[in-house]
C-alpha cells in the first residue's frame, strides 16, 4: 500500500474520473500523471499513490500498452482453443502464461455438446507460418500432442482496445488536454 493509504487522497467521484482517464490510455503529454492530477484538482502524488493502491489491491492487474499488432507488422494471429482435462488445466495454463509467444490465456466453461474447448490462448506473428511454428513449438515443448485443439486465425479486425470498465466519457468540464 502507498504511504498515502488506500485512495485516501481522492474522493469517490475523483476515483471514477481517474478510472475514465486511464482506461483509454494515459494522456500523451510529457507528464501524464500531472495532467490527470490537474484535471482532478489534486497533487500528482495522489494520482500515482491511488494507481499504486489499485495495483497492490488487484483492482489493476497490469498497466501496459494495447498495441495495434497489424500496424507494427504482425499480420497473423490465432486463438488456439484446447480441450484440456479439468484436472490438468492449471498446470497447462501455467506453461502458457510463462510462454513468450502467448499474449492471452484464459479458461472458459465448455459448452457441450457443441463446444468442448475450455482453455484459450492467443498467439501473434508476422505471418501465418510463423504462428503455426510457434504453436508447434509450444505443443512440443510442453508435450501437448495428445491434447485436442483447434487453431482459429483472425481474418479481419473490427475493434481492439483495453478493457472498458468505468463508463465511456469524462464528466462535462473535465478535460485532459
Secondary structure, 3 states (H helix, E strand, C coil): CCCCCCCCCCCHHHHHHHHHHHHCCCCCCCCHHHHHHHHHCCCHHHHHHHHHHHHHHCCCCCCCCCCCCCCCCCCEEEEEEECCCHHHHHHHHHHHHHCCCEEEEEECCCECCCECCCEEEEEEECCHHHHHHHHHHHHHHCCCCCCCEEEEECCCCCCCCCCCCCCCCCCCCCCCC
